């Protein structure tokens, strides 16, 4: 019985000691200072205003600055072809000779008709003058004088008609010699010697194209033009020099720069685009009509542009462009941006970011709006926008 009491007493004492220890540990833990979690480290870029040239890249096709389809103006058999296909011709060069025998005959007939009309005119004029003198002495009636006058006037008209017919015959004869109306490269002939051609036929005999200078017709959407007008309303945005750079079909850059010549005044209803015509020197003949090219036009200049690195911009579920900005309290803010276009590896931003904002470009996956962070300032190349000083402790997106 005594042993049992001793055992119970020992258990009670042990429980009391254990409770006291736990209470002491709880008091010590409550009195110890709280430890804060470390701040997330992010890389930021401080946004500054920049002067940039805004360019538009547009698809287009090359087109001859002058183009002449050669068609006959009189009918006949082709007797000669007097050019080499693909060669350069000058305005006035003889290209084709048609059979002119019929037109020579017509010219001789017209000349004979004119000679006859002039003889009749001479006779009627003399009769009229004689009747006029006789009338002054009352030796001829007024009716006879009037008839003589009418005959004379009719002869005058016949002579003019004969002159016109002679001129027309000369023109038709001249049209049997088909000449080049412009300087340029002449294409393949679609008719051969011995072929019959007719005046006003729909098929061209050949085509001459001026190769230097060369036009390039570029297609710009009406939406892009409206956006340009909106940008031009800003005080710091002005028109660019309108110079044009070409990229050829193989990806190479055309060595000569062009000039924007004109803009079409209407929108194509089928494509919703406006044609912009640029002019390029083509001394080497590298550009050929019909080539597909891409043109870069310096449309606008912005003296206070806001450029944000693309790695600092993402999209939300609605497709809005967003960026994280570290404010003066080192807390993260989320901004919705208006991105007008990309320039290299940067976004040209028109709203949502201003000069002096610190945009997170590294470590954005580890933060959320409102979080306090440790911002590490990074630098970027002013020409390319590439980040040239990155902290190894930060992680990119």
Secondary structure in CASP SS format (residue, H / E / C, confidence):
PFRMAT SS
TARGET T0000
AUTHOR 0000-0000-0000
METHOD secondary structure of the structure
MODEL  1
X C 1.00
X H 1.00
X H 1.00
X H 1.00
X H 1.00
X H 1.00
X H 1.00
X H 1.00
X H 1.00
X H 1.00
X H 1.00
X H 1.00
X H 1.00
X H 1.00
X H 1.00
X H 1.00
X H 1.00
X H 1.00
X H 1.00
X H 1.00
X H 1.00
X H 1.00
X H 1.00
X H 1.00
X H 1.00
X H 1.00
X H 1.00
X H 1.00
X H 1.00
X H 1.00
X H 1.00
X C 1.00
X C 1.00
X C 1.00
X C 1.00
X C 1.00
X C 1.00
X C 1.00
X C 1.00
X E 1.00
X E 1.00
X E 1.00
X E 1.00
X E 1.00
X E 1.00
X E 1.00
X C 1.00
X C 1.00
X E 1.00
X E 1.00
X E 1.00
X E 1.00
X E 1.00
X E 1.00
X E 1.00
X E 1.00
X E 1.00
X E 1.00
X E 1.00
X E 1.00
X E 1.00
X E 1.00
X E 1.00
X E 1.00
X E 1.00
X E 1.00
X E 1.00
X E 1.00
X E 1.00
X E 1.00
X C 1.00
X C 1.00
X C 1.00
X C 1.00
X C 1.00
X E 1.00
X E 1.00
X E 1.00
X E 1.00
X E 1.00
X E 1.00
X C 1.00
X C 1.00
X C 1.00
X C 1.00
X C 1.00
X C 1.00
X E 1.00
X E 1.00
X C 1.00
X C 1.00
X C 1.00
X C 1.00
X E 1.00
X E 1.00
X E 1.00
X E 1.00
X E 1.00
X C 1.00
X C 1.00
X H 1.00
X H 1.00
X H 1.00
X H 1.00
X H 1.00
X H 1.00
X H 1.00
X H 1.00
X H 1.00
X H 1.00
X H 1.00
X H 1.00
X H 1.00
X H 1.00
X H 1.00
X H 1.00
X H 1.00
X H 1.00
X H 1.00
X H 1.00
X H 1.00
X H 1.00
X H 1.00
X H 1.00
X H 1.00
X H 1.00
X H 1.00
X H 1.00
X H 1.00
X H 1.00
X H 1.00
X H 1.00
X H 1.00
X H 1.00
X H 1.00
X H 1.00
X C 1.00
X C 1.00
X C 1.00
X C 1.00
X C 1.00
X H 1.00
X H 1.00
X H 1.00
X H 1.00
X H 1.00
X H 1.00
X H 1.00
X H 1.00
X H 1.00
X H 1.00
X H 1.00
X H 1.00
X H 1.00
X H 1.00
X H 1.00
X H 1.00
X H 1.00
X H 1.00
X H 1.00
X H 1.00
X H 1.00
X H 1.00
X H 1.00
X H 1.00
X H 1.00
X H 1.00
X H 1.00
X H 1.00
X H 1.00
X H 1.00
X H 1.00
X H 1.00
X H 1.00
X H 1.00
X C 1.00
X E 1.00
X E 1.00
X E 1.00
X C 1.00
X C 1.00
X C 1.00
X C 1.00
X E 1.00
X E 1.00
X E 1.00
X C 1.00
X C 1.00
X C 1.00
X C 1.00
X C 1.00
X C 1.00
X C 1.00
X C 1.00
X C 1.00
X E 1.00
X E 1.00
X C 1.00
X C 1.00
X C 1.00
X C 1.00
X C 1.00
X C 1.00
X C 1.00
X C 1.00
X E 1.00
X E 1.00
X E 1.00
X E 1.00
X E 1.00
X E 1.00
X E 1.00
X E 1.00
X E 1.00
X E 1.00
X E 1.00
X E 1.00
X E 1.00
X E 1.00
X E 1.00
X E 1.00
X H 1.00
X H 1.00
X H 1.00
X H 1.00
X H 1.00
X H 1.00
X H 1.00
X H 1.00
X H 1.00
X H 1.00
X H 1.00
X C 1.00
X C 1.00
X C 1.00
X C 1.00
X E 1.00
X E 1.00
X E 1.00
X C 1.00
X C 1.00
X C 1.00
X E 1.00
X E 1.00
X E 1.00
X E 1.00
X E 1.00
X C 1.00
X C 1.00
X C 1.00
X C 1.00
X C 1.00
X E 1.00
X C 1.00
X C 1.00
X C 1.00
X C 1.00
X E 1.00
X E 1.00
X E 1.00
X E 1.00
X E 1.00
X E 1.00
X C 1.00
X C 1.00
X C 1.00
X C 1.00
X C 1.00
X C 1.00
X C 1.00
X C 1.00
X C 1.00
X E 1.00
X E 1.00
X E 1.00
X E 1.00
X E 1.00
X E 1.00
X E 1.00
X E 1.00
X C 1.00
X C 1.00
X C 1.00
X C 1.00
X C 1.00
X C 1.00
X C 1.00
X C 1.00
X C 1.00
X C 1.00
X C 1.00
X E 1.00
X E 1.00
X E 1.00
X E 1.00
X E 1.00
X E 1.00
X E 1.00
X E 1.00
X E 1.00
X E 1.00
X E 1.00
X E 1.00
X E 1.00
X E 1.00
X E 1.00
X E 1.00
X E 1.00
X E 1.00
X H 1.00
X H 1.00
X H 1.00
X C 1.00
X E 1.00
X E 1.00
X C 1.00
X C 1.00
X C 1.00
X C 1.00
X C 1.00
X E 1.00
X E 1.00
X E 1.00
X E 1.00
X E 1.00
X E 1.00
X C 1.00
X C 1.00
X C 1.00
X C 1.00
X E 1.00
X E 1.00
X E 1.00
X E 1.00
X E 1.00
X E 1.00
X E 1.00
X E 1.00
X E 1.00
X E 1.00
X E 1.00
X E 1.00
X E 1.00
X C 1.00
X C 1.00
X E 1.00
X E 1.00
X E 1.00
X E 1.00
X E 1.00
X E 1.00
X C 1.00
X C 1.00
X C 1.00
X C 1.00
X C 1.00
X C 1.00
X E 1.00
X E 1.00
X E 1.00
X E 1.00
X E 1.00
X C 1.00
X H 1.00
X H 1.00
X H 1.00
X C 1.00
X C 1.00
X C 1.00
X C 1.00
X C 1.00
X E 1.00
X E 1.00
X E 1.00
X E 1.00
X E 1.00
X E 1.00
X C 1.00
X E 1.00
X E 1.00
X C 1.00
X C 1.00
X C 1.00
X C 1.00
X C 1.00
X C 1.00
X E 1.00
X E 1.00
X E 1.00
X C 1.00
X C 1.00
X C 1.00
X C 1.00
X C 1.00
X C 1.00
X C 1.00
X C 1.00
END
